[in-house]
Amino acid sequence: MPSEHQQNDARMKPLSPGLSETQAQPHQITGLMVLGFMIAFFAIIVGVNVFMAHAAISTFGGVETASSYHAGQMFERDVAMAKAQDAQHWQVDARITRAADGTTLVDISAHDRAGAPVSGIAASAQFARPTDRRLDRAIEVRQTGPGHFVGNTDLAAGQWDLVIELSRQDERVFRSKNRVVLK
């Protein structure tokens, strides 16, 4: 029969080399666990990609130019029109005022090189959102006198491009595009 001292030694013996009874044994990694981790990893990757693709497609307002090839062909015509516009030495001014109700008033005046109002022209104006083409707003402007046009629209605060075009007999003779910040 073993003595009491020998029984205590048997109970105090470590379970395996380097481990005592108080230390937990590590979990064994099984094939099923590895499969679960791999499925979870790829599910997260696919989920994030689907979310990002949806966010990109639903918030994309369009490109600046529908056809780069066509824009390249029209470049020489645009350069010639810009030179002809500069040769006129017209002074076109636009004043933008915001009303308390949020409407935006645009007041456009066009003068020739001598300072006289330009007559016989029609005007069109547009507020273009630089970041989202879907928010662009055309403004109906009416002529109040020779070379003077007024229009209004409802616009949100932020950055806009004010595009003004003046034409004579359906041919554009002046175009300007200016960045404005509405508060």
KAHUDA-V537977 format. One record per residue. N is the residue number from 1. RES is the residue in one small letter. PSI is psi as a letter, one per 30 degrees, with the letter a starting at -180 (none if undefined). Layout:
# KAHUDA-V537977
n | res | psi
N | RES | PSI
N | RES | PSI
This chain:
# KAHUDA-V537977
n | res | psi
1 | m | k
2 | p | k
3 | s | l
4 | e | e
5 | h | e
6 | q | e
7 | q | e
8 | n | e
9 | d | e
10 | a | e
11 | r | f
12 | m | f
13 | k | k
14 | p | l
15 | l | e
16 | s | l
17 | p | k
18 | g | f
19 | l | k
20 | s | l
21 | e | f
22 | t | f
23 | q | k
24 | a | k
25 | q | k
26 | p | l
27 | h | k
28 | q | k
29 | i | k
30 | t | l
31 | g | e
32 | l | e
33 | m | e
34 | v | e
35 | l | e
36 | g | e
37 | f | e
38 | m | e
39 | i | e
40 | a | e
41 | f | e
42 | f | e
43 | a | e
44 | i | e
45 | i | e
46 | v | e
47 | g | e
48 | v | e
49 | n | e
50 | v | e
51 | f | e
52 | m | e
53 | a | e
54 | h | e
55 | a | e
56 | a | e
57 | i | e
58 | s | f
59 | t | f
60 | f | j
61 | g | f
62 | g | l
63 | v | l
64 | e | e
65 | t | k
66 | a | e
67 | s | j
68 | s | e
69 | y | e
70 | h | e
71 | a | e
72 | g | e
73 | q | e
74 | m | f
75 | f | e
76 | e | e
77 | r | e
78 | d | e
79 | v | e
80 | a | e
81 | m | e
82 | a | e
83 | k | e
84 | a | e
85 | q | e
86 | d | e
87 | a | f
88 | q | f
89 | h | h
90 | w | k
91 | q | j
92 | v | k
93 | d | k
94 | a | k
95 | r | k
96 | i | k
97 | t | k
98 | r | k
99 | a | l
100 | a | f
101 | d | g
102 | g | f
103 | t | l
104 | t | k
105 | l | k
106 | v | k
107 | d | j
108 | i | k
109 | s | k
110 | a | k
111 | h | k
112 | d | a
113 | r | f
114 | a | f
115 | g | g
116 | a | k
117 | p | k
118 | v | k
119 | s | l
120 | g | g
121 | i | l
122 | a | l
123 | a | k
124 | s | k
125 | a | l
126 | q | k
127 | f | j
128 | a | k
129 | r | k
130 | p | f
131 | t | f
132 | d | j
133 | r | f
134 | r | f
135 | l | g
136 | d | k
137 | r | k
138 | a | k
139 | i | k
140 | e | j
141 | v | k
142 | r | k
143 | q | k
144 | t | f
145 | g | l
146 | p | k
147 | g | g
148 | h | k
149 | f | k
150 | v | k
151 | g | l
152 | n | l
153 | t | l
154 | d | k
155 | l | k
156 | a | l
157 | a | l
158 | g | a
159 | q | k
160 | w | l
161 | d | k
162 | l | j
163 | v | j
164 | i | k
165 | e | k
166 | l | k
167 | s | l
168 | r | k
169 | q | h
170 | d | g
171 | e | k
172 | r | k
173 | v | f
174 | f | k
175 | r | k
176 | s | k
177 | k | j
178 | n | k
179 | r | k
180 | v | l
181 | v | j
182 | l | k
183 | k | none
